[in-house]
Amino acid sequence: MTTMRAERNLRSAWISVGLIPVAFVLAMFAGEGLIDALGYPSGGPDPPLWAALLVGGPMTLLAMAPAVLAVVYGRRARRESRSRAALAATVTGAVAAAYWVVTFVLGVLQRLVG
């Protein structure tokens, strides 16, 4: 039973890793659409900070979701003795999630400073 659960968690971790680029594309298209719906079309002037946060926050969370799931499922699989493959999925998810957090924070700081 534990082996089946470990395999399922490992498979879910790798599926989550595979969904990272899909979530990225969906978040980018949805974010552009929402910013455009607020009246700030792409290629025009930068939207104000409130609009960028209103759209950017949820879109960042959407893009991060598969990365966080990869970490969660990867850690579960590691706990259930699937260490090598689960470690790769966990690290990939953690790096992707860290990337999203850093880019979001840097984007906000850039708007505040410049």
Buried (B, 14 or more C-beta within 10 A) or exposed (E): EEEEEBEBBBBBBBBBBEBBEEBBEBBEEBBBEBBBEBEBEEEEEEBEEEBBBBBBEBBBBBBBBBBBBBBBBBBBBBEBEBEEBBBBBBBBBBEBBEBBEEEBEEBBEEBEEE
